[in-house]
């Protein structure tokens, strides 16, 4: 059975459903209070909840883990998180990343001062920990989960052929800007981008906004490398 990759906006963030019959995989769980959206999504692709065998978290910010606990109960799926965010998910706390634009710098600063837990997930103990690379063939999918740090220390993406399901390693908002508005380590984001661009990816499914082709990422990489490293390539 050929897998199908479905991008779905849930609240203001994206989830991706990899439709693969009884071994289907869900990547991220969107903004809380939207369980009905997933039930409708599963039904649209002739899946029952128990067909979802794995939930991959690209990172554990609240807008990507909002329906996690409810979906785990509904589907019985195992949950995969990166090793650098296992404890964050378990304890229900992750720091607010720094803003990369004027208005996001203000937002991050105010959040850290007054609402330090605002980006945090509801606590849950993950079933699987990705140390660096996690093979998905056990779930009947010719793909893997790879470490893509920068937005957060434990950010990870899913690579299926030449398609990258990126979480917030890439976004696609605000007049097409794809560099994450918030990042714990912006220079690490660029190092991650460089690695990904060398892997032959062609299509990117971001954590926010519409999917896009890799040429857009190449152009943004060049611009941000000048901005952050004050050098050309």
PASEBA-1860 file (N, C-alpha, C; in nm, 3 decimals):
! residues 233
1> XXXXXXXX> 0.084/-0.120/0.000/0.000/0.000/0.000/0.087/0.125/0.000 ~ 0.062/0.215/-0.094/0.139/0.338/-0.103/0.095/0.435/0.005 ~ 0.190/0.493/0.075/0.156/0.587/0.181/0.114/0.721/0.120 ~ 0.026/0.789/0.192/-0.023/0.920/0.150/0.008/1.019/0.261 ~ 0.062/1.135/0.226/0.097/1.236/0.325/-0.007/1.347/0.320 ~ -0.074/1.369/0.432/-0.184/1.466/0.439/-0.148/1.575/0.540 ~ -0.140/1.699/0.492/-0.116/1.814/0.579/-0.250/1.873/0.620 ~ -0.268/1.894/0.750/-0.395/1.945/0.802/-0.369/2.052/0.908
9> XXXXXXXX> -0.433/2.165/0.892/-0.422/2.270/0.994/-0.518/2.239/1.108 ~ -0.466/2.240/1.229/-0.548/2.217/1.348/-0.524/2.334/1.443 ~ -0.622/2.424/1.450/-0.601/2.550/1.518/-0.515/2.637/1.429 ~ -0.400/2.682/1.479/-0.310/2.763/1.399/-0.177/2.692/1.374 ~ -0.172/2.561/1.397/-0.052/2.485/1.363/-0.092/2.363/1.281 ~ 0.006/2.303/1.217/-0.020/2.191/1.129/0.005/2.057/1.196 ~ -0.070/1.958/1.151/-0.038/1.818/1.180/-0.024/1.749/1.045 ~ 0.041/1.636/1.044/0.052/1.556/0.922/0.009/1.414/0.953
17> XXXXXXXX> -0.079/1.363/0.871/-0.123/1.224/0.881/-0.058/1.145/0.768 ~ 0.017/1.041/0.804/0.071/0.950/0.704/-0.025/0.832/0.696 ~ -0.103/0.831/0.590/-0.205/0.729/0.572/-0.140/0.602/0.521 ~ -0.145/0.497/0.602/-0.079/0.372/0.567/-0.157/0.255/0.627 ~ -0.288/0.257/0.605/-0.372/0.149/0.654/-0.361/0.129/0.803 ~ -0.339/0.005/0.842/-0.334/-0.030/0.984/-0.204/0.013/1.052 ~ -0.113/0.074/0.977/0.012/0.125/1.033/0.028/0.274/1.005 ~ -0.078/0.348/1.022/-0.074/0.491/0.995/-0.005/0.566/1.110
25> XXXXXXXX> 0.052/0.680/1.075/0.131/0.758/1.171/0.081/0.902/1.170 ~ 0.073/0.961/1.289/0.034/1.100/1.304/0.154/1.180/1.353 ~ 0.178/1.294/1.291/0.289/1.380/1.330/0.233/1.509/1.388 ~ 0.255/1.529/1.516/0.205/1.641/1.595/0.053/1.633/1.615 ~ 0.004/1.713/1.711/-0.138/1.700/1.748/-0.209/1.835/1.759 ~ -0.148/1.941/1.709/-0.218/2.067/1.696/-0.254/2.137/1.826 ~ -0.341/2.236/1.813/-0.387/2.318/1.925/-0.500/2.246/1.996 ~ -0.501/2.254/2.129/-0.596/2.179/2.211/-0.741/2.213/2.177
33> XXXXXXXX> -0.828/2.118/2.212/-0.971/2.138/2.190/-1.020/2.102/2.052 ~ -0.940/2.025/1.978/-0.977/1.993/1.839/-0.980/1.842/1.812 ~ -1.016/1.764/1.912/-1.019/1.619/1.892/-1.114/1.580/1.779 ~ -1.224/1.653/1.766/-1.320/1.622/1.660/-1.259/1.635/1.521 ~ -1.162/1.726/1.506/-1.097/1.743/1.376/-1.024/1.615/1.336 ~ -0.960/1.552/1.433/-0.887/1.427/1.405/-0.984/1.313/1.374 ~ -1.095/1.307/1.445/-1.192/1.202/1.418/-1.245/1.213/1.276 ~ -1.271/1.337/1.232/-1.317/1.360/1.095/-1.207/1.328/0.994
41> XXXXXXXX> -1.082/1.364/1.029/-0.969/1.338/0.940/-0.948/1.188/0.921 ~ -0.950/1.112/1.028/-0.934/0.967/1.018/-1.044/0.907/0.931 ~ -1.168/0.950/0.956/-1.281/0.896/0.881/-1.270/0.926/0.732 ~ -1.221/1.045/0.698/-1.210/1.086/0.558/-1.118/0.992/0.481 ~ -1.019/0.936/0.549/-0.925/0.846/0.482/-0.947/0.700/0.521 ~ -1.070/0.672/0.562/-1.114/0.536/0.593/-1.028/0.469/0.700 ~ -0.990/0.549/0.798/-0.914/0.497/0.910/-0.998/0.500/1.037 ~ -0.981/0.400/1.119/-1.037/0.404/1.253/-0.926/0.449/1.347
49> XXXXXXXX> -0.960/0.501/1.465/-0.856/0.552/1.555/-0.746/0.451/1.584 ~ -0.782/0.324/1.597/-0.680/0.223/1.631/-0.584/0.194/1.516 ~ -0.613/0.247/1.396/-0.518/0.234/1.284/-0.396/0.324/1.301 ~ -0.406/0.422/1.391/-0.293/0.511/1.418/-0.203/0.441/1.520 ~ -0.085/0.401/1.474/0.004/0.323/1.559/0.113/0.405/1.626 ~ 0.140/0.523/1.572/0.249/0.604/1.627/0.215/0.752/1.615 ~ 0.245/0.827/1.721/0.236/0.973/1.719/0.377/1.028/1.737 ~ 0.426/1.097/1.636/0.559/1.158/1.641/0.543/1.306/1.677
57> XXXXXXXX> 0.617/1.349/1.777/0.617/1.491/1.814/0.742/1.558/1.757 ~ 0.723/1.658/1.672/0.838/1.729/1.619/0.906/1.811/1.729 ~ 0.831/1.852/1.828/0.880/1.915/1.950/0.761/1.927/2.043 ~ 0.781/1.972/2.167/0.673/1.958/2.265/0.606/2.090/2.302 ~ 0.615/2.192/2.219/0.541/2.314/2.247/0.390/2.286/2.246 ~ 0.317/2.368/2.320/0.175/2.343/2.344/0.092/2.337/2.216 ~ 0.131/2.413/2.113/0.050/2.415/1.991/0.078/2.295/1.900 ~ 0.170/2.208/1.942/0.196/2.085/1.869/0.161/1.961/1.951
65> XXXXXXXX> 0.127/1.983/2.077/0.091/1.873/2.168/-0.048/1.890/2.228 ~ -0.126/1.982/2.173/-0.252/2.020/2.237/-0.354/1.910/2.254 ~ -0.358/1.814/2.163/-0.454/1.705/2.171/-0.388/1.570/2.197 ~ -0.262/1.575/2.242/-0.182/1.454/2.255/-0.244/1.354/2.352 ~ -0.275/1.396/2.472/-0.325/1.302/2.572/-0.456/1.239/2.529 ~ -0.544/1.319/2.472/-0.672/1.267/2.426/-0.655/1.171/2.309 ~ -0.563/1.204/2.218/-0.541/1.117/2.103/-0.475/0.986/2.142 ~ -0.387/0.991/2.239/-0.325/0.866/2.286/-0.431/0.773/2.345
73> XXXXXXXX> -0.523/0.829/2.421/-0.631/0.749/2.477/-0.723/0.696/2.367 ~ -0.752/0.780/2.269/-0.844/0.741/2.162/-0.785/0.633/2.072 ~ -0.657/0.647/2.038/-0.597/0.559/1.938/-0.519/0.442/1.998 ~ -0.466/0.460/2.118/-0.375/0.361/2.175/-0.237/0.367/2.113 ~ -0.208/0.471/2.037/-0.080/0.483/1.967/0.034/0.506/2.065 ~ 0.154/0.462/2.025/0.275/0.494/2.098/0.318/0.637/2.063 ~ 0.388/0.702/2.154/0.432/0.839/2.134/0.585/0.843/2.128 ~ 0.636/0.912/2.025/0.780/0.927/2.006/0.820/1.072/2.027
81> XXXXXXXX> 0.922/1.094/2.110/0.975/1.228/2.134/1.128/1.220/2.127 ~ 1.193/1.332/2.098/1.339/1.335/2.098/1.390/1.328/2.241 ~ 1.509/1.272/2.257/1.567/1.255/2.390/1.582/1.387/2.465 ~ 1.606/1.496/2.392/1.627/1.625/2.457/1.498/1.690/2.505 ~ 1.383/1.629/2.474/1.257/1.684/2.522/1.170/1.581/2.593 ~ 1.226/1.463/2.617/1.152/1.361/2.692/1.112/1.413/2.830 ~ 1.207/1.473/2.901/1.179/1.523/3.035/1.086/1.644/3.031 ~ 1.099/1.727/2.927/1.008/1.841/2.913/0.863/1.794/2.903
89> XXXXXXXX> 0.842/1.690/2.822/0.707/1.636/2.807/0.661/1.569/2.936 ~ 0.748/1.493/2.995/0.714/1.422/3.120/0.676/1.520/3.230 ~ 0.750/1.631/3.240/0.728/1.729/3.347/0.631/1.840/3.309 ~ 0.594/1.846/3.183/0.501/1.949/3.140/0.559/2.089/3.142 ~ 0.687/2.102/3.106/0.749/2.235/3.102/0.858/2.241/2.996 ~ 0.853/2.348/2.916/0.961/2.378/2.823/0.974/2.530/2.816 ~ 1.098/2.578/2.809/1.121/2.723/2.809/1.070/2.787/2.681 ~ 1.038/2.912/2.691/0.995/2.990/2.575/1.118/3.025/2.492
97> XXXXXXXX> 1.119/2.991/2.364/1.236/3.026/2.281/1.240/3.175/2.252 ~ 1.358/3.224/2.217/1.376/3.366/2.189/1.309/3.404/2.057 ~ 1.256/3.526/2.053/1.199/3.578/1.930/1.306/3.620/1.832 ~ 1.276/3.608/1.703/1.374/3.641/1.599/1.337/3.766/1.520 ~ 1.221/3.823/1.547/1.177/3.947/1.485/1.142/4.046/1.596 ~ 1.124/4.171/1.560/1.098/4.273/1.662/0.979/4.236/1.750 ~ 0.867/4.203/1.686/0.747/4.177/1.765/0.756/4.043/1.839 ~ 0.827/3.944/1.784/0.838/3.817/1.854/0.938/3.825/1.969
105> XXXXXXXX> 1.036/3.915/1.957/1.127/3.937/2.070/1.050/3.994/2.189 ~ 0.959/4.088/2.162/0.877/4.145/2.268/0.785/4.038/2.328 ~ 0.723/3.960/2.241/0.633/3.854/2.286/0.705/3.753/2.374 ~ 0.824/3.709/2.330/0.901/3.612/2.408/0.944/3.670/2.542 ~ 0.988/3.796/2.541/1.032/3.859/2.664/0.921/3.871/2.766 ~ 0.804/3.914/2.722/0.690/3.926/2.813/0.645/3.790/2.863 ~ 0.649/3.690/2.773/0.609/3.556/2.813/0.700/3.499/2.921 ~ 0.831/3.516/2.903/0.926/3.464/3.002/0.909/3.533/3.137
113> XXXXXXXX> 0.869/3.660/3.134/0.854/3.737/3.257/0.724/3.704/3.330 ~ 0.614/3.695/3.256/0.483/3.683/3.320/0.419/3.545/3.305 ~ 0.450/3.473/3.197/0.385/3.344/3.172/0.489/3.240/3.130 ~ 0.582/3.205/3.218/0.694/3.118/3.178/0.653/2.979/3.132 ~ 0.532/2.936/3.165/0.486/2.802/3.124/0.394/2.805/3.003 ~ 0.382/2.920/2.939/0.280/2.935/2.837/0.301/2.844/2.716 ~ 0.424/2.810/2.684/0.450/2.723/2.568/0.453/2.575/2.604 ~ 0.428/2.543/2.731/0.452/2.407/2.780/0.337/2.310/2.748
121> XXXXXXXX> 0.370/2.181/2.737/0.270/2.079/2.708/0.203/2.027/2.834 ~ 0.095/1.955/2.817/0.037/1.879/2.926/0.126/1.756/2.949 ~ 0.159/1.724/3.073/0.254/1.615/3.099/0.211/1.481/3.041 ~ 0.309/1.407/2.989/0.286/1.272/2.939/0.422/1.203/2.927 ~ 0.426/1.076/2.958/0.549/0.998/2.945/0.548/0.930/2.808 ~ 0.644/0.966/2.723/0.652/0.910/2.589/0.692/0.763/2.593 ~ 0.651/0.689/2.491/0.683/0.546/2.482/0.818/0.522/2.417 ~ 0.853/0.605/2.319/0.978/0.590/2.246/1.059/0.719/2.254
129> XXXXXXXX> 1.191/0.704/2.259/1.282/0.818/2.260/1.373/0.809/2.139 ~ 1.378/0.916/2.061/1.469/0.922/1.947/1.600/0.983/1.993 ~ 1.708/0.906/1.986/1.839/0.956/2.024/1.902/1.041/1.915 ~ 1.876/1.007/1.790/1.927/1.085/1.678/1.848/1.054/1.551 ~ 1.823/0.924/1.529/1.751/0.880/1.410/1.664/0.761/1.446 ~ 1.538/0.764/1.402/1.442/0.659/1.437/1.381/0.605/1.309 ~ 1.402/0.479/1.283/1.355/0.413/1.161/1.206/0.384/1.171 ~ 1.131/0.418/1.066/0.986/0.397/1.065/0.944/0.270/0.993
137> XXXXXXXX> 1.040/0.190/0.946/1.003/0.068/0.874/0.926/-0.030/0.961 ~ 0.947/-0.023/1.092/0.869/-0.108/1.183/0.720/-0.080/1.169 ~ 0.686/0.040/1.125/0.547/0.079/1.108/0.505/0.075/0.960 ~ 0.583/0.004/0.881/0.549/-0.014/0.741/0.570/0.108/0.655 ~ 0.651/0.203/0.701/0.673/0.327/0.628/0.822/0.339/0.595 ~ 0.851/0.363/0.469/0.989/0.379/0.425/1.034/0.522/0.453 ~ 1.068/0.546/0.578/1.107/0.680/0.619/1.174/0.675/0.755 ~ 1.212/0.792/0.806/1.279/0.797/0.935/1.257/0.933/1.001
145> XXXXXXXX> 1.273/0.934/1.133/1.267/1.057/1.211/1.411/1.098/1.239 ~ 1.444/1.223/1.211/1.581/1.270/1.227/1.586/1.394/1.317 ~ 1.697/1.411/1.387/1.716/1.527/1.472/1.734/1.652/1.386 ~ 1.661/1.758/1.418/1.674/1.885/1.346/1.668/2.001/1.446 ~ 1.769/2.012/1.534/1.766/2.111/1.642/1.779/2.255/1.591 ~ 1.737/2.346/1.678/1.748/2.489/1.648/1.628/2.565/1.700 ~ 1.511/2.530/1.650/1.389/2.589/1.706/1.381/2.554/1.854 ~ 1.402/2.427/1.885/1.425/2.379/2.021/1.538/2.278/2.017
153> XXXXXXXX> 1.593/2.246/2.134/1.703/2.148/2.141/1.658/2.011/2.093 ~ 1.533/1.980/2.115/1.483/1.847/2.081/1.394/1.844/1.958 ~ 1.407/1.942/1.871/1.327/1.941/1.748/1.371/1.825/1.659 ~ 1.272/1.765/1.592/1.299/1.655/1.500/1.200/1.664/1.384 ~ 1.238/1.603/1.274/1.156/1.604/1.152/1.144/1.463/1.098 ~ 1.048/1.445/1.010/1.026/1.314/0.948/1.062/1.325/0.800 ~ 1.147/1.235/0.756/1.192/1.232/0.617/1.135/1.108/0.549 ~ 1.055/1.132/0.444/0.999/1.024/0.364/1.033/1.052/0.218
161> XXXXXXXX> 1.127/0.976/0.165/1.175/1.003/0.030/1.237/1.141/0.025 ~ 1.187/1.226/-0.066/1.239/1.363/-0.075/1.146/1.464/-0.010 ~ 1.058/1.416/0.077/0.963/1.502/0.148/1.002/1.513/0.295 ~ 1.004/1.635/0.346/1.042/1.661/0.484/0.923/1.719/0.559 ~ 0.883/1.650/0.666/0.779/1.698/0.756/0.852/1.760/0.873 ~ 0.853/1.894/0.877/0.958/1.967/0.948/0.921/2.024/1.084 ~ 0.794/2.018/1.125/0.760/2.090/1.246/0.800/2.235/1.231 ~ 0.849/2.299/1.337/0.884/2.440/1.330/1.031/2.464/1.292
169> XXXXXXXX> 1.097/2.362/1.240/1.228/2.384/1.179/1.210/2.476/1.058 ~ 1.095/2.466/0.992/1.052/2.561/0.891/0.909/2.603/0.922 ~ 0.876/2.729/0.894/0.737/2.773/0.894/0.711/2.835/0.757 ~ 0.589/2.881/0.734/0.558/2.946/0.606/0.448/3.049/0.631 ~ 0.486/3.155/0.702/0.390/3.257/0.743/0.444/3.396/0.714 ~ 0.360/3.496/0.737/0.398/3.637/0.727/0.473/3.669/0.598 ~ 0.396/3.674/0.492/0.450/3.706/0.359/0.556/3.607/0.314 ~ 0.537/3.482/0.353/0.625/3.377/0.304/0.750/3.354/0.383
177> XXXXXXXX> 0.768/3.420/0.498/0.888/3.398/0.578/0.889/3.255/0.630 ~ 0.999/3.184/0.611/1.004/3.044/0.653/1.100/3.018/0.768 ~ 1.181/3.118/0.806/1.265/3.103/0.924/1.175/3.111/1.048 ~ 1.192/3.020/1.145/1.102/3.021/1.261/1.105/3.155/1.335 ~ 0.986/3.205/1.368/0.974/3.332/1.440/1.035/3.324/1.579 ~ 1.038/3.205/1.635/1.097/3.181/1.766/1.200/3.069/1.751 ~ 1.315/3.084/1.815/1.417/2.980/1.807/1.509/2.987/1.927 ~ 1.534/2.873/1.991/1.629/2.868/2.102/1.770/2.899/2.056
185> XXXXXXXX> 1.802/2.853/1.934/1.938/2.870/1.882/1.929/2.896/1.731 ~ 1.915/3.023/1.690/1.896/3.053/1.548/2.012/3.009/1.459 ~ 2.136/3.016/1.509/2.249/2.970/1.428/2.242/2.819/1.407 ~ 2.191/2.749/1.508/2.174/2.604/1.493/2.067/2.572/1.389 ~ 1.964/2.657/1.382/1.863/2.639/1.277/1.929/2.637/1.140 ~ 2.019/2.732/1.117/2.087/2.738/0.986/2.176/2.617/0.962 ~ 2.243/2.570/1.066/2.325/2.449/1.052/2.238/2.329/1.017 ~ 2.121/2.323/1.080/2.027/2.216/1.049/1.976/2.229/0.906
193> XXXXXXXX> 1.942/2.350/0.864/1.898/2.372/0.727/2.005/2.326/0.628 ~ 2.129/2.361/0.656/2.239/2.323/0.567/2.246/2.172/0.551 ~ 2.234/2.101/0.662/2.235/1.955/0.658/2.119/1.902/0.575 ~ 2.001/1.958/0.597/1.882/1.911/0.525/1.892/1.939/0.376 ~ 1.943/2.055/0.340/1.953/2.090/0.198/2.051/1.999/0.124 ~ 2.144/1.940/0.197/2.239/1.846/0.137/2.182/1.705/0.124 ~ 2.063/1.684/0.180/2.003/1.550/0.179/1.910/1.527/0.060 ~ 1.895/1.628/-0.025/1.815/1.610/-0.146/1.666/1.624/-0.126
201> XXXXXXXX> 1.623/1.696/-0.022/1.480/1.715/-0.004/1.425/1.803/-0.115 ~ 1.297/1.781/-0.150/1.235/1.858/-0.257/1.111/1.933/-0.210 ~ 1.043/1.880/-0.111/0.917/1.938/-0.067/0.916/1.942/0.085 ~ 0.872/2.055/0.141/0.876/2.076/0.286/0.737/2.103/0.339 ~ 0.700/2.026/0.443/0.573/2.043/0.513/0.604/2.113/0.645 ~ 0.575/2.244/0.657/0.614/2.319/0.776/0.515/2.302/0.892 ~ 0.557/2.349/1.009/0.470/2.342/1.126/0.356/2.441/1.123 ~ 0.371/2.546/1.041/0.267/2.647/1.025/0.268/2.692/0.880
209> XXXXXXXX> 0.152/2.700/0.818/0.143/2.746/0.680/0.146/2.632/0.579 ~ 0.147/2.668/0.452/0.138/2.572/0.344/0.273/2.508/0.312 ~ 0.268/2.389/0.253/0.391/2.324/0.211/0.454/2.404/0.097 ~ 0.585/2.386/0.076/0.655/2.462/-0.026/0.773/2.380/-0.079 ~ 0.828/2.426/-0.192/0.938/2.354/-0.254/1.071/2.404/-0.198 ~ 1.173/2.322/-0.214/1.301/2.345/-0.146/1.371/2.472/-0.193 ~ 1.347/2.516/-0.316/1.414/2.636/-0.366/1.387/2.758/-0.276 ~ 1.270/2.763/-0.218/1.237/2.872/-0.126/1.326/2.865/-0.002
217> XXXXXXXX> 1.355/2.745/0.044/1.442/2.727/0.161/1.586/2.765/0.128 ~ 1.631/2.735/0.007/1.767/2.770/-0.034/1.786/2.922/-0.031 ~ 1.688/2.995/-0.085/1.697/3.141/-0.087/1.697/3.197/0.056 ~ 1.611/3.144/0.141/1.604/3.192/0.280/1.732/3.159/0.356 ~ 1.789/3.043/0.328/1.915/3.005/0.392/2.024/3.107/0.363 ~ 2.036/3.147/0.239/2.139/3.244/0.200/2.117/3.377/0.271 ~ 1.993/3.423/0.275/1.961/3.551/0.339/1.993/3.547/0.489 ~ 1.952/3.441/0.556/1.969/3.434/0.700/2.114/3.405/0.740
225> XXXXXXXX> 2.188/3.340/0.653/2.329/3.318/0.685/2.404/3.451/0.686 ~ 2.372/3.538/0.593/2.432/3.671/0.593/2.392/3.746/0.719 ~ 2.265/3.738/0.754/2.214/3.810/0.870/2.275/3.762/1.001 ~ 2.290/3.631/1.016/2.334/3.576/1.143/2.485/3.558/1.154 ~ 2.550/3.536/1.042/2.693/3.510/1.046/2.776/3.620/0.979 ~ 2.705/3.718/0.919/2.771/3.832/0.853/2.873/3.786/0.750 ~ 2.829/3.687/0.672/2.915/3.642/0.562/2.828/3.590/0.450 ~ 2.881/3.588/0.330/2.809/3.536/0.214/2.855/3.396/0.186
233> X> 2.778/3.327/0.106/2.816/3.191/0.069/2.832/3.182/-0.082
END
